[in-house]
Structure formats: C-alpha cells, structure tokens
Amino acid sequence: MKPDLGITVKNLNAVNALLNKVLADANVLYIKLRKFHWNLSGDNFMELHLLFEDQYQKVAEAADAVAERISTLGGEAIGTTTEFAKESQLQENPGKLPDTQGMLKELVNDHESIVKSLRKYVDDTEEKYEDKGTSDFLTALMQAHEKMAWKLRKYFKTS
C-alpha cells in the first residue's frame, strides 16, 4: 500500500531520490571513517581512533534512519557499493592512505560537503516538495554533521 501523507507522488519520488543521495554520502563517509580508524598511527592515536569510531557509529545510525525515512515515504533505499559510489558527491581515494592530518582534513571536507548539500535539501524539501517532515529530519542530520566537522576541525591550529 502506498503512503497517503499529503505529499504528491511526484514530490515523494523527488524527495526519495534526494534521500538516496544522502544515504550514499553517509555510506561513503562511513567506509572512509572505518578505513582511517583501522589505519591510524602516531600522535593522538587512541584519541583519534576512538573519535573516528564514535563518528562511524553515528554515521551508521544516521544512514539507517535515512533508509527508514525513504521506506516511510514509500520509496526504495539504494544498498550497493556501486549505487553509493554513483550517487555520492564524496570522493574515495583507493590505494591511498593520507597521514593523520590528511585524514582529518579529508573528513572535515566531507562533513562540510554533506552539510552544504543538506542545507539546500532542507530548503528544497520544505519549499519545493512541501515535505516539512523530511525538512526537519534533514535539519537534525545537518546539525549532527556540523558538530562532527567541528570536533575534527579542532585538531587544526587557527590563526
């Protein structure tokens, strides 16, 4: 049975397509966080090891919530690494392992890229697609990524 939520089928389809992009970003970021977590060494090893673990757990929970939101809206969540790579705006670097500062910078950039796209999606879902529920959902997700980026950004000296 299709949901009857007061949102047109056309808008539901558009929102679900947008949410699948969010899901793809979450999964690519999750994999990157795991890779960096596994391959850390040097100063702040344990601190960053635990921070990356905390973040990949949060990102995994968020990915599950995004997939459930898609299902709630009558859509189908993508679920293969091929689909994630195709739909994500984030870039992977197979065969390359940055140093600790490079890892931190890459993760900050990824979180900030996600925040920027979520900021647009928040507006689109509310104004263009008339889906305040998804707009609120994405606002909370955006705030979570802002906080994760902030924690990573604090490892850089500011002038």
VOMAR-287456 format. One record per residue: residue number from 1; residue in one letter; x, z negated, y negated of N, C-alpha, C in turn. Coordinates in nm, 2 decimals, always signed. Example, Ala and Ser with C-alpha at 12.3 -4.5 7.8 and 13.67 -1.06 7.14 Angstrom:
# VOMAR-287456
+-----+------+--------+--------+--------+--------+--------+---------+--------+--------+--------+
: seq : type :  neast :    nup : nnorth : caeast :   caup : canorth :  ceast :    cup : cnorth :
+-----+------+--------+--------+--------+--------+--------+---------+--------+--------+--------+
:   1 :    A :  +1.32 :  -0.78 :  +0.57 :  +1.23 :  -0.78 :   +0.45 :  +1.32 :  -0.78 :  +0.33 :
:   2 :    S :  +1.28 :  -0.71 :  +0.22 :  +1.37 :  -0.71 :   +0.11 :  +1.29 :  -0.79 :  +0.00 :
+-----+------+--------+--------+--------+--------+--------+---------+--------+--------+--------+
# end
This chain:
# VOMAR-287456
+-----+------+--------+--------+--------+--------+--------+---------+--------+--------+--------+
: seq : type :  neast :    nup : nnorth : caeast :   caup : canorth :  ceast :    cup : cnorth :
+-----+------+--------+--------+--------+--------+--------+---------+--------+--------+--------+
:   1 :    M :  +0.08 :  +0.00 :  +0.12 :  +0.00 :  +0.00 :   +0.00 :  +0.09 :  +0.00 :  -0.12 :
:   2 :    K :  +0.06 :  +0.09 :  -0.22 :  +0.13 :  +0.09 :   -0.34 :  +0.09 :  -0.02 :  -0.44 :
:   3 :    P :  +0.19 :  -0.07 :  -0.51 :  +0.15 :  -0.18 :   -0.61 :  +0.07 :  -0.13 :  -0.72 :
:   4 :    D :  -0.02 :  -0.21 :  -0.77 :  -0.11 :  -0.18 :   -0.88 :  -0.08 :  -0.29 :  -0.99 :
:   5 :    L :  +0.03 :  -0.26 :  -1.07 :  +0.08 :  -0.36 :   -1.16 :  +0.06 :  -0.33 :  -1.31 :
:   6 :    G :  -0.02 :  -0.23 :  -1.33 :  -0.05 :  -0.19 :   -1.47 :  +0.06 :  -0.10 :  -1.53 :
:   7 :    I :  +0.14 :  -0.04 :  -1.45 :  +0.25 :  +0.05 :   -1.49 :  +0.23 :  +0.18 :  -1.42 :
:   8 :    T :  +0.23 :  +0.29 :  -1.49 :  +0.21 :  +0.42 :   -1.43 :  +0.31 :  +0.45 :  -1.32 :
:   9 :    V :  +0.27 :  +0.53 :  -1.22 :  +0.36 :  +0.57 :   -1.11 :  +0.49 :  +0.64 :  -1.17 :
:  10 :    K :  +0.47 :  +0.72 :  -1.27 :  +0.58 :  +0.79 :   -1.33 :  +0.68 :  +0.68 :  -1.39 :
:  11 :    N :  +0.63 :  +0.58 :  -1.46 :  +0.72 :  +0.48 :   -1.51 :  +0.78 :  +0.39 :  -1.41 :
:  12 :    L :  +0.70 :  +0.36 :  -1.30 :  +0.76 :  +0.28 :   -1.19 :  +0.88 :  +0.36 :  -1.12 :
:  13 :    N :  +0.86 :  +0.49 :  -1.11 :  +0.96 :  +0.57 :   -1.05 :  +1.09 :  +0.57 :  -1.14 :
:  14 :    A :  +1.07 :  +0.58 :  -1.27 :  +1.18 :  +0.58 :   -1.36 :  +1.25 :  +0.44 :  -1.36 :
:  15 :    V :  +1.17 :  +0.34 :  -1.36 :  +1.23 :  +0.20 :   -1.35 :  +1.31 :  +0.18 :  -1.22 :
:  16 :    N :  +1.25 :  +0.23 :  -1.11 :  +1.32 :  +0.21 :   -0.98 :  +1.45 :  +0.29 :  -0.98 :
:  17 :    A :  +1.46 :  +0.41 :  -1.04 :  +1.58 :  +0.49 :   -1.05 :  +1.68 :  +0.41 :  -1.13 :
:  18 :    L :  +1.64 :  +0.36 :  -1.24 :  +1.73 :  +0.28 :   -1.32 :  +1.78 :  +0.15 :  -1.25 :
:  19 :    L :  +1.69 :  +0.09 :  -1.18 :  +1.73 :  -0.03 :   -1.10 :  +1.83 :  +0.00 :  -0.99 :
:  20 :    N :  +1.82 :  +0.12 :  -0.93 :  +1.91 :  +0.16 :   -0.83 :  +2.05 :  +0.18 :  -0.89 :
:  21 :    K :  +2.06 :  +0.22 :  -1.01 :  +2.19 :  +0.23 :   -1.08 :  +2.25 :  +0.09 :  -1.10 :
:  22 :    V :  +2.16 :  +0.00 :  -1.14 :  +2.21 :  -0.14 :   -1.15 :  +2.26 :  -0.20 :  -1.01 :
:  23 :    L :  +2.18 :  -0.16 :  -0.91 :  +2.22 :  -0.20 :   -0.77 :  +2.36 :  -0.14 :  -0.73 :
:  24 :    A :  +2.38 :  -0.02 :  -0.77 :  +2.50 :  +0.05 :   -0.74 :  +2.62 :  -0.02 :  -0.81 :
:  25 :    D :  +2.60 :  -0.05 :  -0.94 :  +2.71 :  -0.12 :   -1.01 :  +2.74 :  -0.25 :  -0.95 :
:  26 :    A :  +2.64 :  -0.32 :  -0.91 :  +2.66 :  -0.46 :   -0.85 :  +2.74 :  -0.45 :  -0.72 :
:  27 :    N :  +2.71 :  -0.35 :  -0.64 :  +2.78 :  -0.34 :   -0.51 :  +2.92 :  -0.29 :  -0.53 :
:  28 :    V :  +2.95 :  -0.20 :  -0.62 :  +3.09 :  -0.16 :   -0.65 :  +3.17 :  -0.28 :  -0.71 :
:  29 :    L :  +3.11 :  -0.35 :  -0.80 :  +3.17 :  -0.47 :   -0.86 :  +3.20 :  -0.57 :  -0.75 :
:  30 :    Y :  +3.10 :  -0.59 :  -0.66 :  +3.12 :  -0.69 :   -0.55 :  +3.24 :  -0.65 :  -0.47 :
:  31 :    I :  +3.25 :  -0.53 :  -0.43 :  +3.36 :  -0.48 :   -0.34 :  +3.49 :  -0.50 :  -0.41 :
:  32 :    K :  +3.50 :  -0.47 :  -0.54 :  +3.62 :  -0.49 :   -0.62 :  +3.66 :  -0.63 :  -0.63 :
:  33 :    L :  +3.56 :  -0.72 :  -0.66 :  +3.59 :  -0.86 :   -0.66 :  +3.65 :  -0.92 :  -0.53 :
:  34 :    R :  +3.59 :  -0.87 :  -0.42 :  +3.64 :  -0.91 :   -0.29 :  +3.78 :  -0.86 :  -0.27 :
:  35 :    K :  +3.81 :  -0.74 :  -0.30 :  +3.94 :  -0.68 :   -0.29 :  +4.04 :  -0.76 :  -0.37 :
:  36 :    F :  +4.01 :  -0.79 :  -0.49 :  +4.10 :  -0.87 :   -0.57 :  +4.12 :  -1.01 :  -0.52 :
:  37 :    H :  +4.01 :  -1.07 :  -0.48 :  +4.01 :  -1.21 :   -0.42 :  +4.11 :  -1.21 :  -0.30 :
:  38 :    W :  +4.10 :  -1.11 :  -0.22 :  +4.19 :  -1.11 :   -0.10 :  +4.33 :  -1.09 :  -0.13 :
:  39 :    N :  +4.36 :  -1.02 :  -0.24 :  +4.50 :  -0.97 :   -0.27 :  +4.57 :  -1.04 :  -0.38 :
:  40 :    L :  +4.51 :  -1.15 :  -0.43 :  +4.58 :  -1.22 :   -0.54 :  +4.71 :  -1.29 :  -0.50 :
:  41 :    S :  +4.80 :  -1.30 :  -0.59 :  +4.92 :  -1.38 :   -0.57 :  +4.97 :  -1.42 :  -0.70 :
:  42 :    G :  +5.07 :  -1.52 :  -0.70 :  +5.13 :  -1.56 :   -0.82 :  +5.06 :  -1.67 :  -0.89 :
:  43 :    D :  +5.10 :  -1.68 :  -1.02 :  +5.04 :  -1.79 :   -1.11 :  +4.89 :  -1.79 :  -1.10 :
:  44 :    N :  +4.83 :  -1.91 :  -1.11 :  +4.69 :  -1.93 :   -1.11 :  +4.62 :  -1.87 :  -0.98 :
:  45 :    F :  +4.70 :  -1.86 :  -0.87 :  +4.64 :  -1.80 :   -0.75 :  +4.51 :  -1.87 :  -0.71 :
:  46 :    M :  +4.52 :  -2.00 :  -0.69 :  +4.40 :  -2.07 :   -0.64 :  +4.28 :  -2.07 :  -0.74 :
:  47 :    E :  +4.32 :  -2.09 :  -0.86 :  +4.21 :  -2.09 :   -0.97 :  +4.14 :  -1.96 :  -0.97 :
:  48 :    L :  +4.21 :  -1.85 :  -0.97 :  +4.15 :  -1.71 :   -0.98 :  +4.09 :  -1.68 :  -0.84 :
:  49 :    H :  +4.15 :  -1.72 :  -0.73 :  +4.09 :  -1.70 :   -0.60 :  +3.95 :  -1.75 :  -0.60 :
:  50 :    L :  +3.93 :  -1.88 :  -0.65 :  +3.80 :  -1.94 :   -0.65 :  +3.71 :  -1.88 :  -0.75 :
:  51 :    L :  +3.76 :  -1.84 :  -0.86 :  +3.68 :  -1.78 :   -0.97 :  +3.63 :  -1.64 :  -0.92 :
:  52 :    F :  +3.71 :  -1.56 :  -0.86 :  +3.67 :  -1.43 :   -0.80 :  +3.56 :  -1.45 :  -0.69 :
:  53 :    E :  +3.58 :  -1.56 :  -0.61 :  +3.49 :  -1.59 :   -0.50 :  +3.35 :  -1.63 :  -0.57 :
:  54 :    D :  +3.36 :  -1.71 :  -0.67 :  +3.23 :  -1.75 :   -0.74 :  +3.16 :  -1.63 :  -0.79 :
:  55 :    Q :  +3.24 :  -1.54 :  -0.85 :  +3.18 :  -1.42 :   -0.91 :  +3.12 :  -1.33 :  -0.81 :
:  56 :    Y :  +3.19 :  -1.30 :  -0.70 :  +3.14 :  -1.21 :   -0.60 :  +3.01 :  -1.27 :  -0.53 :
:  57 :    Q :  +3.01 :  -1.40 :  -0.52 :  +2.88 :  -1.46 :   -0.47 :  +2.77 :  -1.44 :  -0.56 :
:  58 :    K :  +2.79 :  -1.46 :  -0.69 :  +2.69 :  -1.44 :   -0.79 :  +2.64 :  -1.30 :  -0.80 :
:  59 :    V :  +2.74 :  -1.20 :  -0.79 :  +2.71 :  -1.06 :   -0.79 :  +2.63 :  -1.02 :  -0.67 :
:  60 :    A :  +2.66 :  -1.08 :  -0.55 :  +2.59 :  -1.05 :   -0.43 :  +2.44 :  -1.10 :  -0.44 :
:  61 :    E :  +2.42 :  -1.22 :  -0.49 :  +2.29 :  -1.27 :   -0.51 :  +2.21 :  -1.18 :  -0.61 :
:  62 :    A :  +2.28 :  -1.14 :  -0.72 :  +2.21 :  -1.05 :   -0.81 :  +2.17 :  -0.92 :  -0.75 :
:  63 :    A :  +2.26 :  -0.86 :  -0.67 :  +2.23 :  -0.74 :   -0.60 :  +2.11 :  -0.75 :  -0.51 :
:  64 :    D :  +2.10 :  -0.86 :  -0.44 :  +1.98 :  -0.89 :   -0.36 :  +1.85 :  -0.90 :  -0.44 :
:  65 :    A :  +1.86 :  -0.96 :  -0.56 :  +1.75 :  -0.97 :   -0.65 :  +1.71 :  -0.84 :  -0.70 :
:  66 :    V :  +1.80 :  -0.75 :  -0.73 :  +1.77 :  -0.62 :   -0.78 :  +1.70 :  -0.54 :  -0.68 :
:  67 :    A :  +1.75 :  -0.54 :  -0.55 :  +1.69 :  -0.47 :   -0.44 :  +1.55 :  -0.52 :  -0.42 :
:  68 :    E :  +1.53 :  -0.65 :  -0.43 :  +1.39 :  -0.70 :   -0.41 :  +1.30 :  -0.66 :  -0.53 :
:  69 :    R :  +1.36 :  -0.65 :  -0.65 :  +1.28 :  -0.61 :   -0.76 :  +1.23 :  -0.46 :  -0.74 :
:  70 :    I :  +1.32 :  -0.38 :  -0.69 :  +1.29 :  -0.24 :   -0.66 :  +1.17 :  -0.24 :  -0.56 :
:  71 :    S :  +1.18 :  -0.32 :  -0.45 :  +1.08 :  -0.32 :   -0.35 :  +0.95 :  -0.38 :  -0.41 :
:  72 :    T :  +0.96 :  -0.48 :  -0.50 :  +0.84 :  -0.53 :   -0.56 :  +0.76 :  -0.42 :  -0.64 :
:  73 :    L :  +0.84 :  -0.33 :  -0.70 :  +0.78 :  -0.22 :   -0.78 :  +0.74 :  -0.10 :  -0.69 :
:  74 :    G :  +0.75 :  -0.12 :  -0.56 :  +0.71 :  -0.01 :   -0.47 :  +0.82 :  +0.10 :  -0.44 :
:  75 :    G :  +0.94 :  +0.07 :  -0.48 :  +1.05 :  +0.17 :   -0.47 :  +1.13 :  +0.14 :  -0.34 :
:  76 :    E :  +1.23 :  +0.22 :  -0.32 :  +1.32 :  +0.20 :   -0.21 :  +1.46 :  +0.19 :  -0.27 :
:  77 :    A :  +1.53 :  +0.08 :  -0.23 :  +1.66 :  +0.05 :   -0.27 :  +1.76 :  +0.13 :  -0.20 :
:  78 :    I :  +1.86 :  +0.19 :  -0.27 :  +1.97 :  +0.26 :   -0.20 :  +2.05 :  +0.15 :  -0.13 :
:  79 :    G :  +2.13 :  +0.20 :  -0.03 :  +2.20 :  +0.10 :   +0.05 :  +2.32 :  +0.15 :  +0.12 :
:  80 :    T :  +2.38 :  +0.26 :  +0.08 :  +2.50 :  +0.30 :   +0.15 :  +2.62 :  +0.31 :  +0.04 :
:  81 :    T :  +2.74 :  +0.30 :  +0.09 :  +2.85 :  +0.31 :   +0.00 :  +2.86 :  +0.44 :  -0.07 :
:  82 :    T :  +2.82 :  +0.55 :  +0.00 :  +2.81 :  +0.68 :   -0.06 :  +2.72 :  +0.68 :  -0.18 :
:  83 :    E :  +2.60 :  +0.62 :  -0.16 :  +2.50 :  +0.62 :   -0.27 :  +2.55 :  +0.53 :  -0.38 :
:  84 :    F :  +2.61 :  +0.41 :  -0.35 :  +2.66 :  +0.32 :   -0.45 :  +2.76 :  +0.39 :  -0.54 :
:  85 :    A :  +2.86 :  +0.46 :  -0.47 :  +2.96 :  +0.53 :   -0.55 :  +2.91 :  +0.64 :  -0.63 :
:  86 :    K :  +2.81 :  +0.71 :  -0.58 :  +2.74 :  +0.82 :   -0.66 :  +2.67 :  +0.77 :  -0.78 :
:  87 :    E :  +2.60 :  +0.66 :  -0.77 :  +2.51 :  +0.61 :   -0.87 :  +2.58 :  +0.51 :  -0.97 :
:  88 :    S :  +2.69 :  +0.46 :  -0.93 :  +2.76 :  +0.36 :   -1.02 :  +2.84 :  +0.43 :  -1.13 :
:  89 :    Q :  +2.84 :  +0.36 :  -1.24 :  +2.93 :  +0.40 :   -1.35 :  +3.07 :  +0.35 :  -1.34 :
:  90 :    L :  +3.09 :  +0.25 :  -1.25 :  +3.22 :  +0.19 :   -1.23 :  +3.31 :  +0.27 :  -1.15 :
:  91 :    Q :  +3.44 :  +0.26 :  -1.18 :  +3.54 :  +0.34 :   -1.11 :  +3.61 :  +0.26 :  -1.01 :
:  92 :    E :  +3.64 :  +0.31 :  -0.89 :  +3.72 :  +0.25 :   -0.79 :  +3.86 :  +0.31 :  -0.80 :
:  93 :    N :  +3.96 :  +0.24 :  -0.75 :  +4.09 :  +0.29 :   -0.75 :  +4.15 :  +0.28 :  -0.61 :
:  94 :    P :  +4.11 :  +0.36 :  -0.52 :  +4.16 :  +0.34 :   -0.38 :  +4.31 :  +0.35 :  -0.37 :
:  95 :    G :  +4.37 :  +0.27 :  -0.29 :  +4.51 :  +0.27 :   -0.27 :  +4.59 :  +0.21 :  -0.38 :
:  96 :    K :  +4.53 :  +0.16 :  -0.48 :  +4.60 :  +0.10 :   -0.59 :  +4.56 :  -0.05 :  -0.61 :
:  97 :    L :  +4.65 :  -0.13 :  -0.63 :  +4.63 :  -0.28 :   -0.65 :  +4.70 :  -0.32 :  -0.78 :
:  98 :    P :  +4.62 :  -0.35 :  -0.88 :  +4.68 :  -0.39 :   -1.01 :  +4.74 :  -0.53 :  -0.99 :
:  99 :    D :  +4.83 :  -0.57 :  -1.09 :  +4.88 :  -0.70 :   -1.09 :  +4.77 :  -0.79 :  -1.14 :
: 100 :    T :  +4.79 :  -0.92 :  -1.14 :  +4.68 :  -1.02 :   -1.18 :  +4.62 :  -0.99 :  -1.31 :
: 101 :    Q :  +4.70 :  -0.96 :  -1.41 :  +4.65 :  -0.93 :   -1.55 :  +4.57 :  -0.80 :  -1.54 :
: 102 :    G :  +4.61 :  -0.70 :  -1.46 :  +4.54 :  -0.58 :   -1.44 :  +4.40 :  -0.60 :  -1.38 :
: 103 :    M :  +4.40 :  -0.69 :  -1.28 :  +4.28 :  -0.72 :   -1.21 :  +4.18 :  -0.78 :  -1.31 :
: 104 :    L :  +4.23 :  -0.88 :  -1.39 :  +4.14 :  -0.95 :   -1.49 :  +4.09 :  -0.84 :  -1.59 :
: 105 :    K :  +4.17 :  -0.76 :  -1.64 :  +4.13 :  -0.66 :   -1.74 :  +4.03 :  -0.56 :  -1.68 :
: 106 :    E :  +4.05 :  -0.52 :  -1.56 :  +3.96 :  -0.43 :   -1.49 :  +3.82 :  -0.49 :  -1.47 :
: 107 :    L :  +3.82 :  -0.62 :  -1.43 :  +3.69 :  -0.69 :   -1.41 :  +3.62 :  -0.71 :  -1.54 :
: 108 :    V :  +3.69 :  -0.75 :  -1.64 :  +3.63 :  -0.77 :   -1.77 :  +3.56 :  -0.64 :  -1.82 :
: 109 :    N :  +3.64 :  -0.53 :  -1.81 :  +3.59 :  -0.40 :   -1.84 :  +3.46 :  -0.36 :  -1.76 :
: 110 :    D :  +3.46 :  -0.39 :  -1.63 :  +3.35 :  -0.36 :   -1.55 :  +3.23 :  -0.44 :  -1.59 :
: 111 :    H :  +3.25 :  -0.57 :  -1.61 :  +3.13 :  -0.66 :   -1.65 :  +3.08 :  -0.61 :  -1.79 :
: 112 :    E :  +3.17 :  -0.58 :  -1.88 :  +3.12 :  -0.53 :   -2.01 :  +3.05 :  -0.40 :  -2.01 :
: 113 :    S :  +3.10 :  -0.31 :  -1.92 :  +3.03 :  -0.18 :   -1.90 :  +2.89 :  -0.20 :  -1.85 :
: 114 :    I :  +2.88 :  -0.30 :  -1.75 :  +2.74 :  -0.33 :   -1.70 :  +2.66 :  -0.39 :  -1.81 :
: 115 :    V :  +2.71 :  -0.48 :  -1.89 :  +2.64 :  -0.54 :   -2.00 :  +2.58 :  -0.43 :  -2.09 :
: 116 :    K :  +2.67 :  -0.34 :  -2.13 :  +2.62 :  -0.23 :   -2.22 :  +2.51 :  -0.15 :  -2.16 :
: 117 :    S :  +2.52 :  -0.12 :  -2.04 :  +2.41 :  -0.04 :   -1.98 :  +2.28 :  -0.12 :  -1.96 :
: 118 :    L :  +2.30 :  -0.25 :  -1.93 :  +2.18 :  -0.34 :   -1.91 :  +2.11 :  -0.36 :  -2.05 :
: 119 :    R :  +2.19 :  -0.36 :  -2.16 :  +2.13 :  -0.38 :   -2.29 :  +2.04 :  -0.26 :  -2.32 :
: 120 :    K :  +2.08 :  -0.14 :  -2.28 :  +2.00 :  -0.02 :   -2.30 :  +1.88 :  -0.03 :  -2.21 :
: 121 :    Y :  +1.90 :  -0.06 :  -2.08 :  +1.79 :  -0.07 :   -1.98 :  +1.69 :  -0.17 :  -2.02 :
: 122 :    V :  +1.73 :  -0.28 :  -2.08 :  +1.63 :  -0.38 :   -2.13 :  +1.53 :  -0.32 :  -2.23 :
: 123 :    D :  +1.59 :  -0.25 :  -2.32 :  +1.50 :  -0.18 :   -2.42 :  +1.42 :  -0.07 :  -2.36 :
: 124 :    D :  +1.48 :  +0.01 :  -2.27 :  +1.41 :  +0.12 :   -2.21 :  +1.29 :  +0.07 :  -2.12 :
: 125 :    T :  +1.32 :  -0.04 :  -2.04 :  +1.21 :  -0.08 :   -1.95 :  +1.09 :  -0.14 :  -2.03 :
: 126 :    E :  +1.12 :  -0.21 :  -2.14 :  +1.01 :  -0.27 :   -2.22 :  +0.94 :  -0.16 :  -2.30 :
: 127 :    E :  +1.02 :  -0.08 :  -2.38 :  +0.96 :  +0.01 :   -2.48 :  +0.92 :  +0.14 :  -2.42 :
: 128 :    K :  +1.00 :  +0.20 :  -2.34 :  +0.98 :  +0.34 :   -2.29 :  +0.89 :  +0.34 :  -2.16 :
: 129 :    Y :  +0.91 :  +0.24 :  -2.07 :  +0.84 :  +0.24 :   -1.95 :  +0.74 :  +0.13 :  -1.94 :
: 130 :    E :  +0.72 :  +0.05 :  -2.04 :  +0.62 :  -0.05 :   -2.05 :  +0.62 :  -0.15 :  -1.93 :
: 131 :    D :  +0.74 :  -0.20 :  -1.90 :  +0.76 :  -0.29 :   -1.79 :  +0.84 :  -0.42 :  -1.84 :
: 132 :    K :  +0.76 :  -0.51 :  -1.90 :  +0.82 :  -0.63 :   -1.96 :  +0.88 :  -0.72 :  -1.85 :
: 133 :    G :  +0.83 :  -0.72 :  -1.73 :  +0.88 :  -0.80 :   -1.62 :  +1.02 :  -0.76 :  -1.59 :
: 134 :    T :  +1.05 :  -0.63 :  -1.57 :  +1.18 :  -0.58 :   -1.54 :  +1.27 :  -0.60 :  -1.66 :
: 135 :    S :  +1.22 :  -0.58 :  -1.78 :  +1.30 :  -0.61 :   -1.90 :  +1.35 :  -0.75 :  -1.90 :
: 136 :    D :  +1.26 :  -0.85 :  -1.88 :  +1.30 :  -0.99 :   -1.87 :  +1.41 :  -1.01 :  -1.76 :
: 137 :    F :  +1.38 :  -0.95 :  -1.64 :  +1.47 :  -0.96 :   -1.53 :  +1.61 :  -0.91 :  -1.57 :
: 138 :    L :  +1.62 :  -0.80 :  -1.63 :  +1.74 :  -0.74 :   -1.67 :  +1.81 :  -0.82 :  -1.78 :
: 139 :    T :  +1.73 :  -0.88 :  -1.87 :  +1.79 :  -0.96 :   -1.97 :  +1.87 :  -1.08 :  -1.91 :
: 140 :    A :  +1.81 :  -1.14 :  -1.81 :  +1.88 :  -1.25 :   -1.74 :  +2.01 :  -1.21 :  -1.67 :
: 141 :    L :  +2.00 :  -1.09 :  -1.61 :  +2.11 :  -1.03 :   -1.54 :  +2.22 :  -1.00 :  -1.64 :
: 142 :    M :  +2.19 :  -0.95 :  -1.76 :  +2.28 :  -0.91 :   -1.86 :  +2.35 :  -1.04 :  -1.91 :
: 143 :    Q :  +2.28 :  -1.15 :  -1.93 :  +2.34 :  -1.27 :   -1.97 :  +2.44 :  -1.33 :  -1.87 :
: 144 :    A :  +2.41 :  -1.31 :  -1.74 :  +2.50 :  -1.35 :   -1.63 :  +2.63 :  -1.28 :  -1.64 :
: 145 :    H :  +2.62 :  -1.15 :  -1.66 :  +2.74 :  -1.06 :   -1.67 :  +2.82 :  -1.10 :  -1.80 :
: 146 :    E :  +2.75 :  -1.13 :  -1.90 :  +2.82 :  -1.17 :   -2.03 :  +2.90 :  -1.29 :  -2.00 :
: 147 :    K :  +2.84 :  -1.39 :  -1.93 :  +2.91 :  -1.51 :   -1.90 :  +3.03 :  -1.49 :  -1.80 :
: 148 :    M :  +3.01 :  -1.41 :  -1.70 :  +3.13 :  -1.38 :   -1.61 :  +3.24 :  -1.31 :  -1.69 :
: 149 :    A :  +3.21 :  -1.22 :  -1.78 :  +3.31 :  -1.15 :   -1.85 :  +3.38 :  -1.25 :  -1.94 :
: 150 :    W :  +3.31 :  -1.34 :  -2.00 :  +3.37 :  -1.44 :   -2.09 :  +3.47 :  -1.52 :  -2.02 :
: 151 :    K :  +3.43 :  -1.57 :  -1.90 :  +3.52 :  -1.65 :   -1.82 :  +3.65 :  -1.58 :  -1.79 :
: 152 :    L :  +3.64 :  -1.45 :  -1.75 :  +3.76 :  -1.37 :   -1.72 :  +3.84 :  -1.34 :  -1.85 :
: 153 :    R :  +3.77 :  -1.32 :  -1.96 :  +3.84 :  -1.28 :   -2.09 :  +3.92 :  -1.40 :  -2.14 :
: 154 :    K :  +3.89 :  -1.52 :  -2.10 :  +3.96 :  -1.64 :   -2.15 :  +4.10 :  -1.65 :  -2.09 :
: 155 :    Y :  +4.14 :  -1.56 :  -2.00 :  +4.27 :  -1.56 :   -1.94 :  +4.37 :  -1.48 :  -2.03 :
: 156 :    F :  +4.31 :  -1.42 :  -2.13 :  +4.40 :  -1.34 :   -2.23 :  +4.41 :  -1.41 :  -2.36 :
: 157 :    K :  +4.53 :  -1.41 :  -2.41 :  +4.56 :  -1.47 :   -2.54 :  +4.49 :  -1.39 :  -2.65 :
: 158 :    T :  +4.44 :  -1.46 :  -2.75 :  +4.37 :  -1.39 :   -2.86 :  +4.46 :  -1.41 :  -2.98 :
: 159 :    S :  +4.46 :  -1.32 :  -3.07 :  +4.54 :  -1.33 :   -3.19 :  +4.46 :  -1.38 :  -3.31 :
+-----+------+--------+--------+--------+--------+--------+---------+--------+--------+--------+
# end
